[in-house]
Amino acid sequence: MNVRNGPGLNHLIIYKILIKGYPLKILEEFGNWKKITDISGINGWISNSQLSEKDFVIVVALEEFIYKFPNAKSKKIAKVKKNLILENDRCVNDWCFIKKGEIEGWILKKHLWGK
């Protein structure tokens, strides 16, 4: 994905995102373009055609667990480490239901960026 310094193909590419599903936060919209920010705080513009309908998040804790239910006392399904990208299905209160390959379960929202 090309990230540009303005909304439109005539604007300069400031960087490229090479990881599919890389989490971004949308700041504003202009026509077919969205102004985004990434986990590093870098802002830029991306064409709507380059964005996915799926929602992704990135783990910010050094390591954390995925749980079977949204409760820290429920069964731990997997351990995840910092910078892992996960597909986010939904969030309820302080928990998000995520997916990564065959693994799906709940993780505390405070350990994620992108929500």
C-alpha positions as a Python dict, from the first residue, in 0.01 Angstrom:
ca = {
    (1, 'M'): (0, 0, 0),
    (2, 'N'): (127, 343, -88),
    (3, 'V'): (90, 606, 183),
    (4, 'R'): (90, 956, 37),
    (5, 'N'): (130, 1305, 180),
    (6, 'G'): (-211, 1408, 47),
    (7, 'P'): (-534, 1264, -95),
    (8, 'G'): (-468, 1187, -460),
    (9, 'L'): (-227, 1011, -695),
    (10, 'N'): (-50, 1341, -766),
    (11, 'H'): (80, 1351, -405),
    (12, 'L'): (417, 1205, -310),
    (13, 'I'): (448, 855, -166),
    (14, 'I'): (594, 900, 184),
    (15, 'Y'): (618, 529, 262),
    (16, 'K'): (489, 185, 164),
    (17, 'I'): (317, -70, 384),
    (18, 'L'): (428, -417, 277),
    (19, 'I'): (245, -626, 539),
    (20, 'K'): (-105, -739, 445),
    (21, 'G'): (-352, -657, 723),
    (22, 'Y'): (-125, -396, 886),
    (23, 'P'): (-342, -211, 1142),
    (24, 'L'): (-421, 153, 1076),
    (25, 'K'): (-651, 409, 1239),
    (26, 'I'): (-862, 628, 1013),
    (27, 'L'): (-844, 996, 1106),
    (28, 'E'): (-1055, 1154, 831),
    (29, 'E'): (-1193, 1103, 481),
    (30, 'F'): (-1172, 1301, 159),
    (31, 'G'): (-1345, 1158, -147),
    (32, 'N'): (-1204, 810, -212),
    (33, 'W'): (-913, 867, 27),
    (34, 'K'): (-863, 816, 398),
    (35, 'K'): (-613, 992, 621),
    (36, 'I'): (-458, 728, 845),
    (37, 'T'): (-208, 691, 1126),
    (38, 'D'): (-3, 385, 1216),
    (39, 'I'): (132, 254, 1546),
    (40, 'S'): (442, 477, 1508),
    (41, 'G'): (225, 788, 1477),
    (42, 'I'): (306, 845, 1110),
    (43, 'N'): (14, 1004, 923),
    (44, 'G'): (-65, 983, 554),
    (45, 'W'): (-333, 919, 294),
    (46, 'I'): (-439, 586, 141),
    (47, 'S'): (-686, 514, -138),
    (48, 'N'): (-1000, 331, -23),
    (49, 'S'): (-922, 60, -282),
    (50, 'Q'): (-609, -38, -85),
    (51, 'L'): (-789, -83, 248),
    (52, 'S'): (-945, -405, 373),
    (53, 'E'): (-1294, -439, 516),
    (54, 'K'): (-1144, -658, 787),
    (55, 'D'): (-1030, -504, 1113),
    (56, 'F'): (-675, -572, 1234),
    (57, 'V'): (-491, -495, 1557),
    (58, 'I'): (-133, -530, 1677),
    (59, 'V'): (-16, -663, 2014),
    (60, 'V'): (162, -394, 2219),
    (61, 'A'): (236, -598, 2535),
    (62, 'L'): (567, -787, 2548),
    (63, 'E'): (363, -1104, 2580),
    (64, 'E'): (0, -1175, 2655),
    (65, 'F'): (-246, -1462, 2646),
    (66, 'I'): (-549, -1536, 2431),
    (67, 'Y'): (-833, -1672, 2644),
    (68, 'K'): (-1128, -1897, 2559),
    (69, 'F'): (-1373, -1649, 2717),
    (70, 'P'): (-1347, -1276, 2800),
    (71, 'N'): (-1228, -1350, 3152),
    (72, 'A'): (-869, -1375, 3280),
    (73, 'K'): (-969, -1685, 3481),
    (74, 'S'): (-1083, -1877, 3172),
    (75, 'K'): (-862, -2125, 2983),
    (76, 'K'): (-553, -1982, 2812),
    (77, 'I'): (-550, -2083, 2445),
    (78, 'A'): (-224, -1927, 2325),
    (79, 'K'): (55, -1687, 2413),
    (80, 'V'): (118, -1393, 2179),
    (81, 'K'): (413, -1155, 2164),
    (82, 'K'): (463, -787, 2086),
    (83, 'N'): (405, -672, 1725),
    (84, 'L'): (195, -976, 1626),
    (85, 'I'): (-88, -874, 1393),
    (86, 'L'): (-430, -1026, 1467),
    (87, 'E'): (-766, -1003, 1293),
    (88, 'N'): (-1017, -837, 1524),
    (89, 'D'): (-1372, -971, 1502),
    (90, 'R'): (-1532, -757, 1773),
    (91, 'C'): (-1473, -591, 2107),
    (92, 'V'): (-1697, -613, 2413),
    (93, 'N'): (-1613, -388, 2708),
    (94, 'D'): (-1241, -442, 2785),
    (95, 'W'): (-1198, -752, 2564),
    (96, 'C'): (-1156, -816, 2191),
    (97, 'F'): (-1233, -1142, 2008),
    (98, 'I'): (-942, -1204, 1772),
    (99, 'K'): (-836, -1459, 1511),
    (100, 'K'): (-496, -1574, 1390),
    (101, 'G'): (-499, -1876, 1163),
    (102, 'E'): (-675, -2158, 1347),
    (103, 'I'): (-660, -1977, 1682),
    (104, 'E'): (-944, -1758, 1798),
    (105, 'G'): (-1026, -1624, 2140),
    (106, 'W'): (-1031, -1321, 2366),
    (107, 'I'): (-755, -1077, 2458),
    (108, 'L'): (-764, -766, 2675),
    (109, 'K'): (-813, -454, 2463),
    (110, 'K'): (-545, -264, 2657),
    (111, 'H'): (-281, -498, 2509),
    (112, 'L'): (-378, -406, 2150),
    (113, 'W'): (-324, -107, 1922),
    (114, 'G'): (-584, -32, 1659),
    (115, 'K'): (-894, -39, 1879),
}
